[in-house]
């Protein structure tokens, strides 16, 4: 997604950050599938709070993605 999520590896190992990806599975006419990433979500596990949400190249996510992430957060007791 051309952003710096790799830089969070240490924090993920330590448990101070968790990284999630919003993806959509696309199926081509020949039956081939690929997952297309729409957003990267950082959660602070101890507080269960979403810290940041970024789209391609750190852009903000669109309203459709925002709604899906909000629903996912609600289902998983995140704030």
C-alpha positions as semicolon CSV with decimal commas, in nm:
position;residue;x (nm);y (nm);z (nm)
1;X;0,000;0,000;0,000
2;X;0,308;0,221;-0,020
3;X;0,311;0,331;0,341
4;X;0,535;0,264;0,640
5;X;0,351;-0,024;0,812
6;X;0,673;-0,229;0,820
7;X;0,805;0,019;1,075
8;X;0,546;-0,109;1,325
9;X;0,685;-0,465;1,339
10;X;0,866;-0,415;1,671
11;X;0,558;-0,262;1,835
12;X;0,348;-0,553;1,710
13;X;0,594;-0,805;1,855
14;X;0,583;-0,619;2,188
15;X;0,201;-0,616;2,192
16;X;0,167;-0,237;2,186
17;X;0,026;-0,235;1,833
18;X;-0,182;-0,464;1,611
19;X;-0,213;-0,413;1,236
20;X;-0,515;-0,520;1,030
21;X;-0,594;-0,491;0,661
22;X;-0,926;-0,428;0,490
23;X;-0,925;-0,627;0,167
24;X;-1,163;-0,726;-0,108
25;X;-1,136;-1,055;-0,295
26;X;-1,163;-1,000;-0,671
27;X;-1,232;-1,285;-0,911
28;X;-1,120;-1,237;-1,271
29;X;-1,312;-1,372;-1,569
30;X;-1,060;-1,659;-1,593
31;X;-1,134;-1,757;-1,232
32;X;-0,808;-1,621;-1,089
33;X;-0,847;-1,448;-0,754
34;X;-0,654;-1,172;-0,587
35;X;-0,699;-0,975;-0,267
36;X;-0,704;-0,599;-0,317
37;X;-0,607;-0,393;-0,012
38;X;-0,818;-0,088;0,067
39;X;-0,700;0,015;0,413
40;X;-0,456;-0,058;0,693
41;X;-0,582;-0,024;1,049
42;X;-0,364;0,015;1,359
43;X;-0,516;-0,086;1,694
44;X;-0,364;-0,029;2,039
45;X;-0,440;-0,369;2,201
46;X;-0,427;-0,265;2,569
47;X;-0,690;0,007;2,519
48;X;-0,868;-0,163;2,223
49;X;-0,865;0,173;2,043
50;X;-0,815;0,230;1,674
51;X;-0,508;0,453;1,650
52;X;-0,507;0,518;1,277
53;X;-0,660;0,412;0,947
54;X;-0,476;0,470;0,621
55;X;-0,548;0,397;0,255
56;X;-0,296;0,376;-0,029
57;X;0,002;0,609;0,031
58;X;-0,136;0,726;0,367
59;X;-0,445;0,879;0,212
60;X;-0,769;0,887;0,411
61;X;-1,013;0,602;0,350
62;X;-1,335;0,661;0,159
63;X;-1,678;0,653;0,324
64;X;-1,750;0,292;0,223
65;X;-1,431;0,170;0,388
66;X;-1,496;0,387;0,691
67;X;-1,840;0,226;0,737
68;X;-1,700;-0,128;0,705
69;X;-1,422;-0,056;0,954
70;X;-1,669;0,103;1,195
71;X;-1,888;-0,210;1,180
72;X;-1,584;-0,438;1,225
73;X;-1,473;-0,230;1,525
74;X;-1,822;-0,247;1,678
75;X;-1,835;-0,625;1,637
76;X;-1,493;-0,659;1,801
77;X;-1,552;-0,415;2,087
78;X;-1,299;-0,163;1,962
79;X;-1,334;0,214;1,998
